Amino acid sequence: MKKELKQKIEKLLDAPGVYVFKDENENILYIGKAKNIRKRVKQHFQKQQKWIWDFIDDIADIEILKCENEKEAMILEAELIKRYQPKFNIEWKDDKNYFFVGITDENFPRVFWTHQTKVKSQKSKVKSELSTTHYPLLTDYFGPFVKGSELKRFLTEIRRILPFRTCKNLPKKPCLYYHLGVCLAPCKNKRQKKKYQKMVETLKVLLRIYLQEDVRIEGYDISNISGSLATGSMVVFEKEKPKKSDYRKFRIKKVRGQNDVKSLREVLLRRMKHKEWKMPDLILLDGGKGQLKAVKGVEIPVVSLAKMKKHSGKLYSPFSKNFALLDELPEGFRNLLLKVRDEAHRFAISYHKLRRKKALRI
């Protein structure tokens, strides 16, 4: 390796982005993406990996394109490979690469998945000029998703609790999906526009969690013994980790006896009065379908989780009588919701035990 190239590699950014290997004639040899550009480029030149890459000795220059995150780098990498067709990039030279979920901007948005990389999402900073597919409606795209089968299974399972439409045109009468309980049938229930749009907002948040984006989740639980010294907990997760400085604990003041739903509602209403507290993207309740009665009038997306075994449970929403099985959802998604639920449970019990100890001292 030439001294100039070695020095350039040492000065590369420790940041996500795309790197481009060129030969001495400025021809593009290879395009790659990385969570850490400098670390990944260095790996190409390690002895144990050099035999895999036939072009290493031909590299004369390296260019980089910094991205906001690894997912943005994934999209940009795929687009540049299609545009420049580097000799040593085997994958992503056709139109079928990563998957995206599209949600149309309509009164009753349609949800679909696609291979296309031309995403007109208002949130996306990466533009593509490669797709020949055109959609007549402004559409938000979520992705990229690497595993198509996992994405399809996720959408199928989540549709049990968020029964969104998938038809391109609204029919004149409800179809089979409505009778199966996986579509709210906006073709029939056109007065449910607000409810349907709130459901779609919940879906968008769950997609962001699946994509491991920065989502703020608040988890809630109630703890008591026969209704005495009842306490409520609020835990907060950001970037998939607990943010303990934002945790809050509540003494149940208005509810008499053991009524977890009313106690939970009291906690939520008191929490919502604190406009100075940062609002969550999602509320997760510890419990089943019944606990969702506590969130009437709360505009923030909400789901409830009834834990079954150590790594499984049932997920409910206000939009369906059905439930989604956590076992059928992606591991990262499943584990995060379980962590939030378990932490809310732990925090509620610890505060309840503290109140009991203080009461016994008196």
NORPE-V449043 format. One record per backbone hydrogen bond with DSSP energy under -1.0 kcal/mol. NH is the residue of the N-H (numbers start at 1). CO is the residue of the C=O. E is the energy in kcal/mol with one decimal. If there is no record, write none. Layout:
nh=[NH & NH]
co=[CO & CO]
e=[E & E]
This chain:
nh=[6 & 7 & 8 & 9 & 10 & 11 & 12 & 15 & 17 & 18 & 19 & 20 & 21 & 22 & 23 & 26 & 29 & 30 & 32 & 34 & 37 & 38 & 40 & 41 & 42 & 43 & 44 & 46 & 49 & 50 & 52 & 56 & 58 & 59 & 60 & 61 & 63 & 65 & 67 & 73 & 74 & 75 & 76 & 77 & 78 & 79 & 80 & 81 & 82 & 83 & 84 & 85 & 88 & 89 & 99 & 100 & 101 & 102 & 103 & 104 & 105 & 106 & 111 & 112 & 114 & 119 & 140 & 142 & 145 & 151 & 152 & 153 & 154 & 155 & 156 & 157 & 158 & 159 & 160 & 161 & 162 & 164 & 179 & 180 & 181 & 182 & 184 & 188 & 189 & 192 & 196 & 197 & 198 & 199 & 200 & 201 & 202 & 203 & 204 & 205 & 206 & 207 & 208 & 209 & 210 & 211 & 212 & 213 & 215 & 217 & 218 & 219 & 220 & 221 & 223 & 225 & 228 & 231 & 232 & 233 & 234 & 235 & 237 & 238 & 241 & 243 & 246 & 247 & 248 & 250 & 252 & 259 & 263 & 264 & 265 & 266 & 267 & 268 & 269 & 270 & 271 & 272 & 274 & 275 & 277 & 281 & 282 & 283 & 284 & 285 & 286 & 287 & 292 & 293 & 294 & 295 & 298 & 303 & 304 & 305 & 306 & 308 & 314 & 315 & 316 & 324 & 326 & 328 & 329 & 334 & 335 & 336 & 337 & 338 & 339 & 340 & 341 & 342 & 343 & 344 & 345 & 346 & 347 & 348 & 349 & 350 & 351 & 352 & 353 & 354 & 355 & 356 & 357 & 358 & 359 & 360 & 361 & 362]
co=[2 & 3 & 4 & 5 & 6 & 7 & 9 & 13 & 34 & 65 & 32 & 63 & 30 & 61 & 27 & 23 & 21 & 21 & 19 & 17 & 15 & 13 & 36 & 37 & 38 & 39 & 40 & 43 & 46 & 46 & 49 & 53 & 55 & 56 & 22 & 22 & 20 & 18 & 16 & 69 & 70 & 71 & 72 & 73 & 74 & 75 & 76 & 77 & 78 & 79 & 80 & 81 & 29 & 86 & 145 & 114 & 142 & 112 & 140 & 110 & 138 & 104 & 165 & 102 & 100 & 117 & 103 & 101 & 99 & 147 & 148 & 149 & 150 & 151 & 152 & 153 & 154 & 155 & 157 & 158 & 158 & 162 & 175 & 176 & 178 & 177 & 163 & 185 & 185 & 189 & 192 & 193 & 194 & 195 & 196 & 197 & 198 & 199 & 200 & 201 & 202 & 203 & 204 & 205 & 206 & 207 & 209 & 208 & 213 & 237 & 282 & 235 & 284 & 233 & 231 & 228 & 225 & 223 & 250 & 221 & 248 & 219 & 217 & 241 & 238 & 236 & 243 & 244 & 234 & 232 & 230 & 257 & 259 & 260 & 261 & 262 & 263 & 264 & 265 & 266 & 267 & 268 & 271 & 273 & 274 & 216 & 216 & 301 & 218 & 303 & 220 & 305 & 289 & 290 & 291 & 292 & 295 & 283 & 316 & 285 & 314 & 312 & 306 & 324 & 304 & 315 & 313 & 325 & 326 & 330 & 331 & 332 & 333 & 334 & 335 & 336 & 337 & 338 & 339 & 340 & 341 & 342 & 343 & 344 & 345 & 346 & 347 & 348 & 349 & 350 & 351 & 352 & 353 & 354 & 355 & 356 & 357 & 358]
e=[-2.3 & -2.3 & -1.9 & -2.2 & -1.8 & -1.0 & -1.4 & -1.3 & -2.2 & -2.6 & -2.5 & -3.1 & -2.8 & -2.6 & -2.1 & -1.8 & -3.0 & -1.2 & -2.4 & -2.3 & -2.4 & -2.1 & -2.4 & -2.7 & -2.0 & -1.3 & -1.0 & -1.2 & -1.5 & -1.5 & -1.6 & -1.2 & -1.7 & -1.4 & -3.2 & -1.7 & -2.2 & -2.8 & -2.2 & -1.7 & -2.0 & -1.8 & -2.3 & -2.7 & -1.9 & -2.0 & -2.6 & -2.2 & -1.8 & -2.0 & -2.7 & -2.4 & -1.8 & -1.2 & -2.8 & -2.5 & -2.6 & -3.2 & -2.5 & -2.1 & -2.2 & -1.3 & -2.3 & -2.2 & -2.5 & -1.6 & -2.4 & -2.5 & -2.7 & -2.0 & -2.4 & -2.0 & -2.3 & -2.6 & -2.3 & -2.3 & -2.9 & -1.7 & -1.4 & -1.4 & -2.2 & -2.1 & -1.2 & -1.6 & -1.2 & -2.6 & -2.0 & -1.8 & -2.8 & -1.6 & -2.9 & -2.5 & -2.1 & -1.9 & -2.1 & -1.9 & -1.7 & -2.0 & -2.3 & -1.8 & -2.2 & -2.3 & -1.9 & -2.0 & -2.4 & -2.1 & -1.6 & -2.9 & -1.1 & -2.4 & -2.5 & -2.4 & -2.3 & -1.1 & -2.5 & -1.2 & -1.9 & -2.6 & -2.6 & -2.4 & -2.3 & -2.5 & -2.5 & -2.7 & -1.9 & -3.3 & -2.1 & -1.3 & -2.4 & -2.8 & -2.0 & -1.0 & -2.3 & -2.6 & -2.2 & -2.2 & -2.2 & -2.4 & -2.6 & -2.2 & -2.4 & -2.4 & -1.7 & -1.7 & -1.4 & -2.6 & -1.6 & -2.4 & -3.1 & -2.3 & -2.0 & -1.9 & -1.2 & -1.8 & -1.7 & -1.4 & -2.5 & -2.2 & -1.9 & -2.9 & -2.7 & -1.9 & -2.6 & -2.9 & -2.8 & -2.4 & -2.4 & -1.5 & -1.9 & -2.9 & -2.9 & -1.8 & -1.8 & -2.1 & -2.2 & -2.3 & -2.5 & -2.8 & -2.3 & -2.3 & -2.1 & -2.6 & -2.6 & -2.1 & -2.1 & -2.4 & -1.8 & -2.2 & -2.7 & -1.7 & -2.1 & -2.1 & -2.3 & -2.0 & -2.2 & -2.2 & -1.5 & -1.2]
